[in-house]
């Protein structure tokens, strides 16, 4: 019944007068957009003014600009390792090490500007150069380990408020952020020997034994104490969300939790079961994801096993929504056989409603059949175009964005890690407009509405309010933008 109501709502919203703007208006704005494609500054003015709906592929720690982490460390006069640049906010275990110095001491020694630039490069891709001998994907993924305790210091209050204000400034009204793993539910060490059993059952494709073992581990994990821990975590999240007054008439925020795909199988399953149990009813925690480099040796070895874990959890908690990083790969990054099934298994085995990245689509086995299933199921593709350019070297010549669009697979435009990449949501639209000239204004508007229609928001009322706001914002944009900027653009 719930899905039926959502489908009715979806079609009602699409049929509202003005959602599909009049042909004359569409032609005029498309014509304007095509003229602006020759100038990136003009495109920024255009897309900054255009409503963008939501950002559905958004990593919390990677979306905060490095300046915010640096400000926190400086205000606390934190400890800094002069060699590794690791930051700590207490002195436990480090005072005997001569490499550790106070932030302000090191800043005075190196000079404020020079020290800041060193830290900015350490915490982001600023001034990255392949000539340094570090691959772009290593530079990107290593950044997350460098946040360390700085992430804990800025989580969650000041970081969440900064994300909110930054989103409002960009005409983004909704974000679904991957916040953190839930700090509950670790299986006792006596179960660690079962890691090998999980791998053996997966290798032999024995799903009966595999699911039986999953069930045993679930029953041991979800003890009364762990369930209390999960409930306390959710209450704390809700309390902080309300205290900060995150949701208002301009902006709404929801959370995904995630599991780490590079951990031993038992730990991955523990995180996954805990996540599904937490998300089964809570309204703020709307979905589950899986993070860490897809090309990591453990992630590659255990990929099929992870998809079976998701399949088991989806059957156990059928109302919980899943989005998965899949196909975030490029030729040469992994061996050919690892390029052939990641998106397919995320869609068909794990049952992911949305796929993050999906850049390796063309390498999938039986790709035409996969595309047809994604189209039929309306499996959404989360496009992180700037991230794919930086990490994987993708360009308009080899990125499958156009293929997804031609196949009528729903597309949403996302940022991934705007702080690490030092970009923003406007920049994503700009780069796509530059690289894919066949995309019209109507296409970009559809992407924006997709980001609300295909979000994991729980509750028809919240989704309806966001869609109504987006409709009003587009109506204002279409009626006023050309008139306001006539002297510049016409």
C-alpha positions as semicolon CSV with decimal commas, in nm:
position;residue;x (nm);y (nm);z (nm)
1;X;0,000;0,000;0,000
2;X;0,285;0,236;0,090
3;X;0,461;0,181;-0,244
4;X;0,133;0,234;-0,429
5;X;0,082;0,568;-0,255
6;X;0,435;0,675;-0,340
7;X;0,386;0,582;-0,705
8;X;0,060;0,778;-0,718
9;X;0,236;1,074;-0,559
10;X;0,519;1,046;-0,810
11;X;0,287;1,063;-1,111
12;X;0,069;1,334;-0,957
13;X;0,372;1,554;-0,903
14;X;0,495;1,499;-1,255
15;X;0,155;1,597;-1,388
16;X;0,135;1,926;-1,196
17;X;0,102;2,224;-1,432
18;X;0,438;2,380;-1,493
19;X;0,656;2,084;-1,395
20;X;0,711;2,034;-1,763
21;X;0,747;2,394;-1,866
22;X;0,578;2,529;-2,176
23;X;0,748;2,458;-2,506
24;X;0,821;2,825;-2,564
25;X;0,981;2,865;-2,222
26;X;1,175;2,541;-2,262
27;X;1,302;2,648;-2,602
28;X;1,404;2,988;-2,472
29;X;1,590;2,855;-2,169
30;X;1,752;2,577;-2,372
31;X;1,869;2,834;-2,622
32;X;2,011;3,045;-2,342
33;X;2,186;2,746;-2,184
34;X;2,347;2,653;-2,516
35;X;2,490;3,004;-2,550
36;X;2,628;2,988;-2,198
37;X;2,811;2,660;-2,260
38;X;3,105;2,848;-2,405
39;X;3,176;3,024;-2,075
40;X;3,216;2,847;-1,743
41;X;3,157;3,164;-1,540
42;X;2,824;3,220;-1,715
43;X;2,728;2,858;-1,653
44;X;2,803;2,903;-1,285
45;X;2,565;3,198;-1,264
46;X;2,298;2,992;-1,440
47;X;2,330;2,675;-1,231
48;X;2,378;2,865;-0,905
49;X;2,037;3,020;-0,962
50;X;1,875;2,695;-1,079
51;X;1,719;2,473;-0,808
52;X;1,899;2,142;-0,787
53;X;1,676;1,942;-0,554
54;X;1,887;1,701;-0,352
55;X;2,229;1,543;-0,321
56;X;2,184;1,168;-0,269
57;X;2,547;1,053;-0,284
58;X;2,714;1,258;-0,014
59;X;2,986;1,147;0,230
60;X;2,970;1,355;0,547
61;X;3,341;1,368;0,636
62;X;3,450;1,416;0,274
63;X;3,203;1,696;0,211
64;X;3,335;1,936;0,474
65;X;3,606;2,163;0,340
66;X;3,950;2,118;0,495
67;X;3,941;2,473;0,627
68;X;3,679;2,366;0,882
69;X;3,900;2,086;1,017
70;X;4,197;2,324;1,033
71;X;3,995;2,589;1,216
72;X;3,892;2,332;1,476
73;X;4,248;2,215;1,532
74;X;4,377;2,570;1,559
75;X;4,109;2,688;1,800
76;X;4,185;2,391;2,026
77;X;4,563;2,430;1,979
78;X;4,565;2,057;1,905
79;X;4,872;1,837;1,879
80;X;5,019;1,794;1,529
81;X;5,275;1,538;1,418
82;X;5,525;1,747;1,224
83;X;5,615;1,452;0,999
84;X;5,282;1,279;0,931
85;X;5,057;1,585;0,997
86;X;4,829;1,366;1,209
87;X;4,620;1,576;1,447
88;X;4,522;1,477;1,800
89;X;4,318;1,670;2,051
90;X;4,470;1,514;2,363
91;X;4,824;1,433;2,469
92;X;4,777;1,070;2,570
93;X;5,067;0,860;2,453
94;X;5,239;1,126;2,244
95;X;5,422;1,364;2,477
96;X;5,742;1,158;2,469
97;X;5,755;1,175;2,089
98;X;5,953;1,479;1,971
99;X;5,768;1,486;1,638
100;X;5,450;1,607;1,810
101;X;5,407;1,981;1,854
102;X;5,127;2,215;1,943
103;X;4,938;2,357;1,644
104;X;5,019;2,721;1,721
105;X;5,386;2,638;1,781
106;X;5,420;2,464;1,446
107;X;5,222;2,738;1,274
108;X;5,461;3,002;1,412
109;X;5,761;2,797;1,303
110;X;5,640;2,739;0,947
111;X;5,441;3,058;0,899
112;X;5,061;3,079;0,907
113;X;5,011;3,081;0,529
114;X;5,263;2,804;0,453
115;X;5,129;2,581;0,729
116;X;4,772;2,625;0,612
117;X;4,864;2,536;0,254
118;X;5,045;2,224;0,371
119;X;4,738;2,114;0,568
120;X;4,496;2,196;0,286
121;X;4,692;1,972;0,050
122;X;4,703;1,702;0,316
123;X;4,327;1,706;0,379
124;X;4,209;1,748;0,019
125;X;4,305;1,720;-0,347
126;X;4,417;2,085;-0,358
127;X;4,706;2,133;-0,603
128;X;4,722;1,760;-0,669
129;X;4,971;1,666;-0,939
130;X;5,035;1,323;-1,087
131;X;5,401;1,423;-1,110
132;X;5,421;1,367;-0,733
133;X;5,415;0,995;-0,802
134;X;5,088;0,933;-0,614
135;X;4,789;0,802;-0,809
136;X;4,475;1,012;-0,796
137;X;4,270;0,732;-0,639
138;X;4,530;0,673;-0,366
139;X;4,550;1,045;-0,297
140;X;4,170;1,061;-0,273
141;X;4,106;0,759;-0,051
142;X;4,402;0,821;0,181
143;X;4,255;1,160;0,268
144;X;3,981;0,999;0,478
145;X;4,235;0,834;0,707
146;X;4,401;1,171;0,760
147;X;4,090;1,331;0,912
148;X;4,136;1,114;1,219
149;X;4,017;1,276;1,540
150;X;3,949;1,601;1,354
151;X;3,636;1,437;1,214
152;X;3,525;1,345;1,566
153;X;3,581;1,698;1,689
154;X;3,373;1,855;1,415
155;X;3,104;1,585;1,423
156;X;2,833;1,635;1,426
157;X;2,700;1,977;1,518
158;X;2,919;2,236;1,350
159;X;2,979;2,012;1,048
160;X;2,610;1,943;0,990
161;X;2,524;2,312;1,020
162;X;2,799;2,406;0,776
163;X;2,671;2,145;0,526
164;X;2,319;2,287;0,563
165;X;2,420;2,648;0,502
166;X;2,643;2,551;0,211
167;X;2,355;2,356;0,054
168;X;2,108;2,644;0,090
169;X;2,360;2,877;-0,071
170;X;2,371;2,643;-0,374
171;X;1,992;2,607;-0,404
172;X;2,005;2,249;-0,275
173;X;1,709;2,170;-0,052
174;X;1,779;1,809;0,052
175;X;2,086;1,602;0,139
176;X;2,112;1,234;0,222
177;X;2,451;1,208;0,388
178;X;2,653;0,896;0,469
179;X;2,727;0,991;0,827
180;X;2,908;0,707;1,002
181;X;2,900;0,343;1,103
182;X;2,679;0,268;1,403
183;X;2,901;0,205;1,710
184;X;2,706;-0,100;1,827
185;X;2,695;-0,472;1,767
186;X;3,037;-0,635;1,757
187;X;3,038;-1,014;1,756
188;X;3,263;-1,181;2,016
189;X;3,608;-1,294;1,899
190;X;3,502;-1,659;1,929
191;X;3,317;-1,614;1,599
192;X;3,623;-1,495;1,407
193;X;3,711;-1,847;1,294
194;X;3,392;-1,843;1,088
195;X;3,546;-1,594;0,843
196;X;3,694;-1,890;0,656
197;X;3,359;-2,073;0,656
198;X;3,188;-1,773;0,498
199;X;3,450;-1,757;0,224
200;X;3,428;-2,132;0,159
201;X;3,048;-2,131;0,136
202;X;3,060;-1,836;-0,100
203;X;3,327;-1,996;-0,318
204;X;3,109;-2,307;-0,352
205;X;2,798;-2,092;-0,406
206;X;2,627;-2,272;-0,121
207;X;2,369;-2,007;-0,032
208;X;2,177;-2,243;0,199
209;X;2,474;-2,289;0,434
210;X;2,569;-1,926;0,387
211;X;2,227;-1,792;0,487
212;X;2,205;-2,039;0,774
213;X;2,533;-1,908;0,913
214;X;2,420;-1,547;0,856
215;X;2,110;-1,624;1,060
216;X;2,310;-1,777;1,345
217;X;2,539;-1,476;1,358
218;X;2,242;-1,237;1,346
219;X;2,077;-1,409;1,643
220;X;2,399;-1,384;1,843
221;X;2,457;-1,023;1,744
222;X;2,115;-0,879;1,820
223;X;2,127;-0,933;2,193
224;X;1,919;-0,721;2,427
225;X;2,222;-0,506;2,508
226;X;2,302;-0,442;2,142
227;X;1,942;-0,350;2,069
228;X;1,953;-0,101;2,357
229;X;2,278;0,038;2,214
230;X;2,112;0,085;1,874
231;X;1,810;0,256;2,028
232;X;2,034;0,489;2,230
233;X;2,230;0,576;1,917
234;X;1,912;0,660;1,726
235;X;1,780;0,869;2,014
236;X;2,109;1,057;2,026
237;X;2,099;1,122;1,652
238;X;1,742;1,249;1,672
239;X;1,823;1,468;1,973
240;X;2,118;1,628;1,795
241;X;1,919;1,673;1,475
242;X;1,641;1,854;1,663
243;X;1,882;2,056;1,877
244;X;2,056;2,191;1,569
245;X;1,720;2,263;1,400
246;X;1,851;2,110;1,079
247;X;1,512;2,076;0,906
248;X;1,322;2,391;0,816
249;X;1,135;2,544;0,524
250;X;1,455;2,576;0,320
251;X;1,636;2,252;0,387
252;X;1,593;1,890;0,496
253;X;1,862;1,641;0,595
254;X;1,848;1,263;0,628
255;X;2,116;1,006;0,705
256;X;2,257;0,686;0,566
257;X;2,477;0,456;0,769
258;X;2,741;0,243;0,604
259;X;2,957;-0,066;0,632
260;X;3,326;-0,090;0,540
261;X;3,393;-0,335;0,259
262;X;3,763;-0,383;0,344
263;X;3,707;-0,547;0,685
264;X;3,701;-0,923;0,757
265;X;3,365;-1,082;0,659
266;X;3,240;-1,127;1,017
267;X;3,293;-0,757;1,089
268;X;3,124;-0,654;0,765
269;X;2,823;-0,871;0,847
270;X;2,810;-0,731;1,202
271;X;2,804;-0,374;1,073
272;X;2,544;-0,466;0,812
273;X;2,304;-0,640;1,050
274;X;2,334;-0,354;1,299
275;X;2,266;-0,102;1,023
276;X;1,956;-0,280;0,894
277;X;1,819;-0,325;1,244
278;X;1,868;0,047;1,312
279;X;1,715;0,162;0,983
280;X;1,408;-0,061;0,990
281;X;1,188;0,198;1,163
282;X;1,381;0,516;1,230
283;X;1,272;0,812;1,017
284;X;1,602;1,002;1,013
285;X;1,817;0,700;0,922
286;X;1,680;0,623;0,577
287;X;1,924;0,385;0,410
288;X;2,234;0,164;0,408
289;X;2,548;0,195;0,197
290;X;2,890;0,034;0,162
291;X;3,211;0,237;0,142
292;X;3,589;0,211;0,094
293;X;3,779;0,151;-0,233
294;X;3,602;-0,101;-0,453
295;X;3,940;-0,201;-0,600
296;X;4,092;-0,289;-0,260
297;X;4,208;-0,656;-0,256
298;X;3,968;-0,753;0,025
299;X;3,678;-0,569;-0,140
300;X;3,745;-0,757;-0,464
301;X;3,785;-1,094;-0,296
302;X;3,466;-1,058;-0,092
303;X;3,247;-0,869;-0,337
304;X;3,011;-1,159;-0,416
305;X;2,997;-1,250;-0,045
306;X;2,901;-0,891;0,041
307;X;2,621;-0,899;-0,214
308;X;2,486;-1,218;-0,054
309;X;2,500;-1,047;0,285
310;X;2,288;-0,765;0,147
311;X;2,052;-1,017;-0,010
312;X;2,004;-1,188;0,327
313;X;1,953;-0,857;0,510
314;X;1,708;-0,735;0,247
315;X;1,497;-1,047;0,299
316;X;1,518;-1,009;0,676
317;X;1,445;-0,633;0,677
318;X;1,252;-0,582;0,349
319;X;1,153;-0,220;0,416
320;X;1,512;-0,090;0,446
321;X;1,649;0,093;0,140
322;X;1,995;0,020;0,002
323;X;2,226;0,222;-0,221
324;X;2,558;0,069;-0,322
325;X;2,886;0,192;-0,463
326;X;2,928;-0,039;-0,762
327;X;3,130;-0,020;-1,081
328;X;3,353;0,260;-0,945
329;X;3,630;0,106;-1,153
330;X;3,826;0,176;-1,467
331;X;4,024;-0,027;-1,717
332;X;4,364;-0,122;-1,577
333;X;4,269;-0,048;-1,216
334;X;4,161;-0,411;-1,166
335;X;4,183;-0,729;-1,371
336;X;3,920;-0,775;-1,645
337;X;3,714;-1,038;-1,458
338;X;3,650;-0,792;-1,175
339;X;3,492;-0,547;-1,418
340;X;3,220;-0,786;-1,540
341;X;2,971;-0,830;-1,258
342;X;2,982;-0,562;-0,987
343;X;2,688;-0,352;-1,104
344;X;2,488;-0,660;-1,204
345;X;2,522;-0,824;-0,862
346;X;2,447;-0,499;-0,679
347;X;2,122;-0,474;-0,878
348;X;2,016;-0,840;-0,905
349;X;2,158;-1,001;-0,589
350;X;2,184;-0,721;-0,332
351;X;1,869;-0,550;-0,459
352;X;2,013;-0,199;-0,447
353;X;1,757;0,067;-0,536
354;X;2,033;0,309;-0,631
355;X;2,381;0,256;-0,771
356;X;2,661;0,497;-0,687
357;X;2,905;0,576;-0,971
358;X;2,846;0,284;-1,211
359;X;3,129;0,404;-1,436
360;X;3,227;0,050;-1,543
361;X;2,888;-0,020;-1,703
362;X;3,025;-0,093;-2,050
363;X;3,250;-0,370;-1,911
364;X;2,965;-0,565;-1,752
365;X;2,889;-0,908;-1,892
366;X;2,559;-0,915;-2,085
367;X;2,542;-0,539;-2,045
368;X;2,236;-0,488;-2,267
369;X;2,029;-0,721;-2,051
370;X;2,156;-0,541;-1,738
371;X;2,058;-0,203;-1,880
372;X;1,710;-0,333;-1,958
373;X;1,666;-0,465;-1,603
374;X;1,785;-0,137;-1,454
375;X;1,541;0,051;-1,676
376;X;1,252;-0,178;-1,585
377;X;1,329;-0,171;-1,213
378;X;1,397;0,204;-1,227
379;X;1,730;0,146;-1,058
380;X;1,866;0,495;-1,007
381;X;2,222;0,586;-1,104
382;X;2,398;0,837;-0,878
383;X;2,633;1,031;-1,105
384;X;2,944;1,168;-0,933
385;X;3,100;1,308;-1,246
386;X;3,375;1,528;-1,103
387;X;3,479;1,250;-0,864
388;X;3,499;1,003;-1,154
389;X;3,711;1,248;-1,352
390;X;3,957;1,291;-1,066
391;X;3,976;0,936;-0,926
392;X;3,930;0,725;-1,240
393;X;4,029;0,964;-1,517
394;X;3,680;0,940;-1,671
395;X;3,586;1,189;-1,943
396;X;3,283;1,246;-2,162
397;X;3,448;1,008;-2,410
398;X;3,425;0,702;-2,184
399;X;3,182;0,787;-1,905
400;X;2,848;0,599;-1,942
401;X;2,630;0,892;-1,833
402;X;2,491;0,934;-2,185
403;X;2,416;0,559;-2,206
404;X;2,219;0,567;-1,881
405;X;2,024;0,864;-2,009
406;X;1,945;0,710;-2,348
407;X;1,826;0,393;-2,172
408;X;1,582;0,596;-1,958
409;X;1,753;0,489;-1,636
410;X;1,678;0,753;-1,371
411;X;1,975;0,984;-1,311
412;X;2,061;1,201;-1,013
413;X;2,358;1,439;-1,003
414;X;2,562;1,419;-0,682
415;X;2,884;1,552;-0,530
416;X;3,038;1,246;-0,360
417;X;3,305;1,430;-0,156
418;X;3,295;1,799;-0,240
419;X;3,531;1,896;0,043
420;X;3,806;1,656;-0,059
421;X;3,762;1,738;-0,428
422;X;3,715;2,111;-0,358
423;X;3,411;2,143;-0,578
424;X;3,037;2,185;-0,517
425;X;2,697;2,080;-0,652
426;X;2,692;2,368;-0,900
427;X;3,025;2,246;-1,035
428;X;2,883;1,901;-1,108
429;X;2,607;2,048;-1,326
430;X;2,853;2,285;-1,492
431;X;3,098;2,013;-1,591
432;X;2,822;1,791;-1,729
433;X;2,679;2,083;-1,927
434;X;3,023;2,147;-2,075
435;X;3,100;1,785;-2,157
436;X;2,754;1,667;-2,267
437;X;2,609;1,936;-2,496
438;X;2,311;1,718;-2,586
439;X;2,169;1,751;-2,235
440;X;1,898;2,016;-2,236
441;X;1,759;2,234;-1,961
442;X;1,463;1,997;-1,939
443;X;1,707;1,710;-1,876
444;X;1,877;1,898;-1,594
445;X;1,539;1,981;-1,444
446;X;1,443;1,614;-1,458
447;X;1,764;1,522;-1,275
448;X;1,671;1,767;-1,000
449;X;1,321;1,623;-0,955
450;X;1,465;1,270;-0,963
451;X;1,673;1,357;-0,658
452;X;1,358;1,402;-0,452
453;X;1,139;1,140;-0,618
454;X;1,405;0,869;-0,576
455;X;1,534;0,973;-0,236
456;X;1,497;0,734;0,057
457;X;1,286;0,980;0,258
458;X;1,041;0,804;0,487
459;X;0,696;0,955;0,495
460;X;0,486;1,093;0,211
461;X;0,438;1,427;0,385
462;X;0,808;1,519;0,391
463;X;0,859;1,415;0,030
464;X;0,551;1,609;-0,080
465;X;0,673;1,926;0,089
466;X;1,013;1,894;-0,080
467;X;0,853;1,837;-0,421
468;X;0,619;2,133;-0,372
469;X;0,914;2,353;-0,275
470;X;1,113;2,238;-0,578
471;X;0,816;2,310;-0,803
472;X;0,783;2,664;-0,659
473;X;1,157;2,724;-0,689
474;X;1,162;2,618;-1,054
475;X;0,857;2,830;-1,131
476;X;1,031;3,133;-0,985
477;X;1,357;3,051;-1,166
478;X;1,188;3,010;-1,503
479;X;0,981;3,324;-1,467
480;X;1,256;3,551;-1,341
481;X;1,603;3,435;-1,445
482;X;1,607;3,561;-1,803
483;X;1,443;3,888;-1,704
484;X;1,690;3,947;-1,421
485;X;1,997;3,873;-1,632
486;X;1,877;4,006;-1,967
487;X;2,154;4,266;-1,985
488;X;2,420;3,997;-1,939
489;X;2,294;3,702;-2,138
490;X;2,070;3,842;-2,414
